[in-house]
């Protein structure tokens, strides 16, 4: 199978760092804004892809995969209201210390509060759902690239820190 990667540099960075941290399992609820990541991972034989259209069920699938394998699992969906369906599963992951990385794609932060479709304010995350939440920007220059790498690394490190738990990107 020919490998295809998104031209979006932040997606390329995430893919490369998931490999560097030996994270292979991905539960995807495909949508419009996470297509670059899902297609890139789906076309890379390194990753084990699982599809679940219902985000709430996907979060529990990720918990089960992580509990059974002892490995971190990526959970991905679009970043608007779909990501709110992860709350119950991420709460479970948080208290069970399961290393789940919720990778939710969203629109620019500047869109928040402007009544645009599929844009919700996700800047405040309940303290018993995730250990860390980062926003990795679109990469336009070397400063953005450094910022993106730093933030994604922080989230991946936090997956196992202090016994593990859920993180979002």
N, C-alpha and C positions, 0 to 999 in steps of 0.2 A: 504494500500500500504506500502510495506517495504521501509524504508528510506535507501538510499545509499549515502555515502560521499566519495569523492576522498581521497586517501592516502596522497595527497599533502597538507602539513600543511598550506601553505599560502591560499589555497582554503578554508580549514576548518576555518581559522581565518576570512576570508571575510564573509562566510556564518554566522558564529556566530555573527559578528558585524552588519551585515545587520539586523538580528533578534533583536539585542540589540537596534538598532535605529529604529525599527518598519518599515523597508522598505520591502515591499512585492512584488511590481510589477517589473517584469523583461521582457524586450524585447530582445530576443536572435536571433542572426544571427549565428547559429552554424558553427564552423569550426574546424580545427584540434587542434589548440593550446588552444582553450577555452572549449574543451570537458570536462575536469575535473570540471570546474565550472558549465557549463550548465547541465551536468548529475546530479551533486550533488543537484542543485536547482530544477531541474525537478522532482527528486525523493523525494522531501521534500514537504509535503502538506501545509506547511506554505506559500510558494510562489505562486503568480499568474504569470504563464508563458505565454508569447505571442511570437510567432515565426514569423520572417520576414526575408526571405533570402536576400533581397536587403537592404544593410546597410543604404543607403540614406533614404529610406522609413522608415526603423526601427527608425532612429533618429527622424523623424517627428511623428511617432507613439508614441514614448516616450514623446515628447513635448505635444501631444494631451492628453495622459493619465495623465500626470502631471498637465496640465492646468485644466482638467475636475475634477480630484480628489483632487487637492491641495496637493498631496503627492509626495515625491521623487520617481523617477523611475530609475532602473538600465538598462543600455543599454550595450550589450556585443557582441563582435565579435573577430576575430583574430586580431593580432596587426600589421600586415603588411599593404599593400595597402588598405585592407578592411576598416581599421580604418580611412583612409583619407576621405572615403565617409560620415563620420559623420560630417564633418566640417560645412556644411550648416545648419544642424539641431542643432548642438551645438552652432553655432552663434546665431540662433534664441533663444535657451534656455538661453544663456548668457544675451542677451538684454531684454528678457522677464522675467528674473530672475526665471526661472523654475529649480527646483532642479533635475538635471539629472546627474547620475553617469555613465560615460562611462568606463566600465571595459573591457579593451582590453588586450588580452593575447599576449605575445611576447616571443621571444627567449632572451637569456642572452645579456646584454648590450655589453659584450666583442665581440659579433658577428658583431656589427655595423662597417661598412667600410671594410668588408672583402669579399664582393661580394657573400654572402651566400643567398640561396633562402629564400624568405619570411622574410627578415631582412631589415628594413629601419630605418633611423635615426629619431627618434621621440623625441629627447631631447629638441628641441626648439618648443614650442607651441605658435601659434599666440595669442596675448594678449587679443583679444576679442572673444575667443572661450571658454576658461575655466578659472575658478578662481584659480585652483590649479591642478597640475599634479604630481603624485607620482609614483615611481617604487617600488613595493613590491617584494623583492627577494624570491627565493626558500629558504625554511627554512631548514637549516642543523644543527643548534644548538640554544641554548637559546638566544644568541645575535641576530641571524637572526629573531627569533620569536618576540623578543621585537621590533626590527626595523620594521618588517612587521606590527605588531599591531599599533605601533605609526603612521606609514604612512597611513594606512587605516583609522584610527581614524581621522587624520587630514583631509583627503578627505571627510569623512562623516560629520564632523563638518562644513566644508566649504560649504556644500550643502545649509545650511540655514543662514549662516553668512551674514550680510549686505544685507538681503533681498533675498538671494538665487542666484542660477546660476549653470552652468555646471561645473563638475569636472571630471578628468580622473584618472584612476588607471591602 
